[in-house]
Amino acid sequence: VQPNNYSTFYDDQRQNWSIMFESEKAAMDFSKQVCIAKCNSSPVLDSVLCQDLLLGEGQGVEGGDSLEIAYTGWLFQNNGLGQVFDSNVNKDKLLRLKLGSGKVIKGWEEGMMGMKKGGRRYLIIPPAWAYGAQGVAGRVPPDSTLVFEVEVRRVKLVKECSASDGQSISSRDSPAPSPVPSSDGFSAD
């Protein structure tokens, strides 16, 4: 996925291709179908499939960052989208989560890494990375593969270091490189 309704890919012979779509919606719909095709052509789905729909802006999120998410979740049935089992898209409240806190399914923790504010991503999550053999009573049958469309509406990055004047700064928030040589917890002095 590229800005301005472009997608790029390469084929089996490593030939690069670009496609320009007439609208953002057409580009996103195509990307969703690519993700579903990847899932259907995989002999065993043993990890999360991620497909960006919109890239977003700013720094990619990492473990510890706090996000506010709009999402819709479907059951993956008959090689495609089944019924919606959960969504907050038309609700007043966004889902707040801290990546890496273990409060959401493992597939979300994995699939949302690197997303940016305003970004949208399609996730196809196998049962082992979702609700497994127990499912969710009345909503998600046991051993269900799930599909989510997630959009990052707000991001709060982890503060990595403090400036000498007591103001918190994050080397990941600023466009310029941080004066601190690394974020391993050691100060520049």
NUDO-770458 format. One record per residue: x negated, y, z negated of N, C-alpha, C in turn; residue in three letters. Coordinates in steps of 0.2 Angstrom, whole numbers, plus 5000, padded with zeros to 4 digits. Atoms other than C-alpha are relative to their C-alpha. Example, Ala and Ser with C-alpha at 12.3 -4.5 7.8 and 13.67 -1.06 7.14 Angstrom:
// residues 2
  n.c1  n.c2  n.c3  ca.c1  ca.c2  ca.c3  c.c1  c.c2  c.c3  residuo
  4996  4994  5000   4938   4978   4961  4996  5006  5000      ALA
  5004  4994  5001   4932   4995   4964  5004  5005  4997      SER
***
This chain:
// residues 189
  n.c1  n.c2  n.c3  ca.c1  ca.c2  ca.c3  c.c1  c.c2  c.c3  residuo
  4996  4994  5000   5000   5000   5000  4996  5006  5000      VAL
  5004  4994  5000   4993   5017   5005  5005  5006  5000      GLN
  4996  4994  5000   5000   5035   5003  5003  5001  5007      PRO
  4997  4998  4993   5012   5042   5017  5003  4994  5003      ASN
  4996  5006  4997   5022   5025   5020  4995  4996  5004      ASN
  5005  5005  4997   5006   5015   5026  4999  4994  4996      TYR
  5003  5006  5003   5001   4998   5022  4995  4997  5004      SER
  5005  5003  4996   4985   4990   5027  4999  4993  4997      THR
  5001  5006  5002   4980   4972   5027  4995  4997  5005      PHE
  5004  5003  4995   4968   4960   5035  5002  4993  5001      TYR
  4998  5007  4999   4971   4943   5043  4995  4995  4999      ASP
  5005  5006  5001   4963   4926   5043  4993  5001  5003      ASP
  5007  4999  4996   4949   4932   5055  4997  5007  4997      GLN
  5003  4994  5003   4946   4947   5044  5001  5006  5004      ARG
  4999  4994  4996   4953   4959   5056  5005  5005  4996      GLN
  4996  4995  5004   4960   4975   5048  5006  5002  5004      ASN
  4994  4998  4997   4978   4980   5052  5003  5006  4995      TRP
  4997  4995  5003   4988   4995   5047  5007  5001  5003      SER
  4993  4999  4998   5007   4998   5047  5003  5006  4998      ILE
  4997  4994  5003   5016   5014   5046  5008  4999  5000      MET
  4993  5001  5001   5034   5013   5040  5004  5007  5001      PHE
  4996  4994  4999   5048   5026   5044  5002  5003  4994      GLU
  4998  4997  5006   5052   5028   5026  4997  4997  4994      SER
  5003  5003  5006   5046   5025   5008  5004  4993  4998      GLU
  4996  5005  5001   5060   5013   5006  4999  4994  5004      LYS
  5002  5005  4996   5056   5003   5021  4993  4997  4998      ALA
  5006  5003  5002   5038   5001   5015  5000  4996  4994      ALA
  4999  5003  5006   5043   4996   4998  5004  4993  5001      MET
  4996  5006  4999   5056   4983   5005  4995  4995  5004      ASP
  5005  5004  4997   5042   4976   5016  4995  4997  4995      PHE
  5005  5003  5005   5030   4974   5002  5003  4995  4995      SER
  4996  5005  5004   5043   4965   4991  5000  4994  5004      LYS
  5000  5006  4996   5045   4953   5005  4994  4996  5001      GLN
  5007  5003  5000   5026   4950   5006  4999  4996  4994      VAL
  5001  5003  5006   5026   4946   4988  5004  4994  4999      CYS
  4995  5006  5000   5041   4934   4989  4997  4994  5005      ILE
  5003  5004  4996   5032   4926   5004  4994  4996  4997      ALA
  5006  5003  5004   5016   4924   4994  5002  4995  4995      LYS
  4997  5005  5005   5026   4915   4981  5002  4994  5003      CYS
  4997  5006  4997   5035   4904   4992  4995  4995  5004      ASN
  5005  5003  4997   5019   4899   5001  4995  4997  4995      SER
  5004  5002  5005   5010   4895   4985  5002  4993  4998      SER
  4998  5007  5002   5009   4876   4981  5002  5000  4993      PRO
  4999  5000  5007   5009   4880   4962  4999  5007  4998      VAL
  5001  4993  5002   5013   4897   4955  4997  4999  4992      LEU
  5003  5001  5007   5001   4897   4940  4997  5006  4997      ASP
  5002  4994  5002   4998   4915   4938  5005  5006  5002      SER
  4995  4995  4998   5007   4932   4940  4998  5003  5007      VAL
  5001  4997  4993   5009   4938   4958  5002  5008  4999      LEU
  4999  4993  5000   5008   4957   4959  5000  5003  5007      CYS
  5000  4997  4994   5012   4968   4973  5002  5007  4999      GLN
  4998  4993  5000   5011   4987   4973  5005  5002  5005      ASP
  4995  4997  4996   5026   4996   4980  4998  5008  5001      LEU
  5002  4993  5000   5020   5014   4976  4994  5000  4995      LEU
  5006  5000  5004   5003   5018   4969  5000  5004  4994      LEU
  5000  4996  5005   5006   5032   4958  4994  5005  5000      GLY
  5006  4995  5000   4993   5045   4952  4997  5000  4993      GLU
  5004  5000  5006   4980   5047   4939  4996  4994  4999      GLY
  5004  5005  5002   4970   5034   4929  5004  4994  4999      GLN
  4997  5007  5001   4975   5015   4929  5000  4999  4993      GLY
  4999  5002  5007   4982   5009   4913  4996  4994  4998      VAL
  5004  5006  5003   4972   4997   4902  5003  4998  4993      GLU
  4997  5003  5006   4975   4987   4886  4999  5006  4995      GLY
  4999  4995  5005   4980   4999   4871  5003  5006  5003      GLY
  4996  4994  4997   4988   5012   4883  5007  4999  4998      ASP
  4993  5001  5001   5006   5016   4879  5004  5003  5006      SER
  4996  4999  4994   5019   5016   4893  5007  5001  4999      LEU
  4992  5000  5000   5037   5021   4896  5002  4997  5007      GLU
  4999  5004  4994   5044   5009   4909  5007  5000  5002      ILE
  4993  5002  4997   5060   5008   4920  4999  4993  5004      ALA
  5001  5007  4997   5062   4990   4926  5007  4997  5001      TYR
  4995  5005  4999   5074   4977   4933  4997  4994  5001      THR
  5003  5007  5000   5072   4959   4931  5005  4995  5003      GLY
  4996  5005  4997   5079   4945   4942  4998  4993  4999      TRP
  5002  5007  5000   5079   4926   4941  4998  4999  5007      LEU
  5002  5002  4993   5069   4919   4956  5004  4993  5001      PHE
  4996  5006  4999   5081   4906   4963  5001  4999  5008      GLN
  4999  5002  4993   5082   4897   4980  4995  5004  5005      ASN
  5005  4997  4996   5066   4905   4986  5001  5008  5001      ASN
  4999  4993  5000   5072   4923   4983  5003  5003  4994      GLY
  4997  4997  5006   5080   4935   4971  5007  4997  4999      LEU
  4994  5002  5002   5094   4928   4961  5003  5006  4996      GLY
  4996  4995  5004   5105   4937   4948  4995  5004  4996      GLN
  5003  4996  5005   5099   4952   4938  5001  4997  4993      VAL
  4998  5002  5007   5097   4947   4920  4998  5005  4995      PHE
  5001  4994  5004   5090   4963   4913  4998  5006  5004      ASP
  5002  4994  4997   5088   4981   4918  5001  5006  4995      SER
  4999  4994  5004   5086   4998   4910  5000  5006  5005      ASN
  5001  4995  4995   5086   5008   4926  5006  5005  5000      VAL
  4995  4995  5000   5103   5016   4924  5002  5001  4993      ASN
  4999  4998  5007   5101   5018   4905  4997  5006  4998      LYS
  5003  4994  5002   5096   5033   4895  4993  4999  4998      ASP
  5007  5001  5003   5081   5025   4887  4996  4996  5004      LYS
  5005  5004  4997   5065   5019   4895  4997  4995  4995      LEU
  5003  5005  5004   5056   5004   4888  4993  5003  4998      LEU
  5007  4998  5003   5041   5009   4877  4996  4994  4998      ARG
  5004  5006  5002   5027   4997   4876  4992  5002  5000      LEU
  5008  4999  5001   5008   4997   4871  4997  4994  5003      LYS
  5003  5005  4997   4999   4986   4883  4995  4996  4995      LEU
  5004  5004  5004   4990   4972   4874  5002  4998  4993      GLY
  4997  5001  5006   5001   4972   4859  5004  4994  4999      SER
  4997  5006  5000   5009   4956   4863  5008  5000  4999      GLY
  4993  4999  5001   5027   4963   4861  5004  4999  5006      LYS
  4996  5002  4994   5032   4959   4879  4997  4993  5003      VAL
  5002  5006  4998   5030   4943   4889  4993  5001  5003      ILE
  5007  5000  4997   5012   4939   4895  4999  5002  5007      LYS
  5000  4998  4993   5016   4941   4913  5001  5008  5001      GLY
  5000  4993  4999   5020   4959   4910  4993  5003  4998      TRP
  5007  4998  5002   5004   4962   4900  4995  5000  5006      GLU
  5005  5001  4995   4994   4955   4914  5002  5004  5007      GLU
  4998  4997  4994   5004   4962   4929  5000  5007  5000      GLY
  4999  4993  5000   5005   4980   4923  4993  5003  5000      MET
  5007  4997  5000   4986   4982   4921  4998  5004  5006      MET
  5002  4997  4994   4979   4995   4932  5005  5005  5003      GLY
  4995  4996  4997   4996   5003   4936  4999  5008  4998      MET
  5001  4993  5001   4996   5022   4937  5007  5004  4999      LYS
  4994  4997  5001   5009   5035   4932  5004  5001  5006      LYS
  4996  5000  4994   5023   5035   4945  5000  4994  5004      GLY
  5000  5006  4996   5018   5019   4951  5005  4995  4999      GLY
  4995  5005  5001   5030   5005   4955  4996  4993  5003      ARG
  5003  5007  4998   5025   4986   4956  5005  4995  5000      ARG
  4995  5006  5000   5034   4970   4960  4996  4994  4997      TYR
  5004  5005  5004   5029   4956   4948  5004  4993  5001      LEU
  4997  5007  5000   5033   4937   4951  4997  4996  4995      ILE
  5003  5003  5006   5030   4928   4934  5003  4993  4999      ILE
  4998  5007  5001   5030   4909   4932  5002  4999  4993      PRO
  4998  5001  5007   5038   4902   4917  4995  5000  4994      PRO
  5005  5000  5006   5022   4899   4907  4998  5007  4998      ALA
  5002  4993  5002   5019   4918   4908  5006  5004  4998      TRP
  4994  4997  5002   5037   4922   4904  5003  4997  4994      ALA
  4996  5003  5006   5050   4913   4892  4999  4993  5000      TYR
  5001  5007  5001   5044   4895   4896  5006  4996  5000      GLY
  4995  5005  5000   5054   4880   4892  5006  5002  4996      ALA
  4994  4998  5004   5065   4889   4879  5004  5005  5004      GLN
  4996  4995  4996   5071   4903   4891  5003  5005  4995      GLY
  4996  4995  5005   5083   4916   4883  5007  4998  5000      VAL
  4993  5002  5000   5100   4910   4878  5005  5005  5003      ALA
  4995  4996  4997   5114   4916   4889  4997  5004  5006      GLY
  5002  4995  4995   5102   4926   4901  4995  4997  5004      ARG
  5006  5003  4996   5086   4916   4906  5000  4993  4999      VAL
  5000  5008  5001   5088   4897   4909  4992  4998  4999      PRO
  5007  5003  5001   5073   4886   4903  4996  5000  5007      PRO
  5004  5001  4994   5058   4886   4915  5001  5004  5006      ASP
  4998  4995  4995   5063   4901   4925  4994  5004  5002      SER
  5004  4996  4997   5052   4910   4937  5004  5007  5000      THR
  4996  4993  5000   5056   4929   4935  4997  5005  5005      LEU
  5003  4995  4995   5054   4944   4947  5002  5006  4996      VAL
  4999  4993  5003   5052   4962   4940  4998  5005  5005      PHE
  5002  4994  4997   5052   4978   4948  4999  5005  4994      GLU
  5001  4995  5006   5043   4990   4936  4997  5006  5003      VAL
  5002  4994  4998   5040   5008   4937  4997  5004  4994      GLU
  5003  4996  5006   5028   5018   4925  5002  5007  5001      VAL
  4997  4993  5000   5037   5034   4921  4995  5005  4996      ARG
  5005  4996  5004   5025   5040   4907  4994  4996  4997      ARG
  5006  5004  5002   5008   5035   4901  4996  5005  4994      VAL
  5004  4997  5005   4998   5039   4885  4994  4996  4999      LYS
  5006  5004  5000   4980   5034   4887  4997  4999  4993      LEU
  5003  5001  5006   4971   5027   4872  4994  5006  4999      VAL
  5006  4995  5001   4959   5041   4864  4994  4996  4999      LYS
  5006  5004  5001   4942   5034   4866  4994  5003  4996      GLU
  5005  4997  5004   4931   5047   4857  5003  5007  4998      CYS
  4998  4994  5003   4932   5063   4847  4995  5005  5002      SER
  5005  4994  4999   4924   5080   4851  4998  5003  4994      ALA
  5002  4997  5007   4914   5089   4838  5004  5005  4997      SER
  4996  4995  5003   4927   5102   4836  5007  4997  4997      ASP
  4995  5003  5003   4939   5089   4830  5006  4998  5005      GLY
  4995  5001  4995   4950   5089   4846  4999  4993  5003      GLN
  5001  5006  4996   4953   5072   4854  4999  5001  5007      SER
  5001  5000  4993   4947   5069   4871  5000  4993  5003      ILE
  5000  5007  4997   4948   5054   4883  4996  5001  5006      SER
  5004  5000  4994   4935   5051   4896  5004  4998  5006      SER
  4996  5002  4994   4949   5043   4906  5005  5005  5001      ARG
  4996  4995  4998   4960   5058   4905  4998  5005  5004      ASP
  5003  4995  4997   4948   5070   4912  4998  4998  5007      SER
  5002  5002  4993   4944   5071   4931  4992  5000  5000      PRO
  5007  4999  5001   4926   5076   4926  4997  4994  4996      ALA
  5003  5006  5005   4914   5062   4919  4999  5003  4993      PRO
  5001  4998  5007   4913   5062   4901  4993  5001  4998      SER
  5007  5000  5002   4897   5068   4892  4997  4994  4996      PRO
  5002  5006  5004   4897   5052   4882  4998  4995  5005      VAL
  5002  5005  4994   4887   5039   4892  5004  4994  5000      PRO
  4996  5006  4999   4899   5025   4888  5005  5000  4994      SER
  4994  5000  5005   4915   5021   4878  4999  4994  4996      SER
  5001  5005  5005   4907   5008   4867  5001  5001  4993      ASP
  5000  4999  5006   4910   5017   4852  4995  5004  4997      GLY
  5006  4997  5002   4893   5025   4850  5000  5007  5002      PHE
  4999  4993  4998   4892   5044   4850  4993  5002  5004      SER
  5005  4998  4996   4880   5053   4862  4993  5002  4996      ALA
  5006  4999  5004   4868   5058   4847  4998  4993  4997      ASP
***
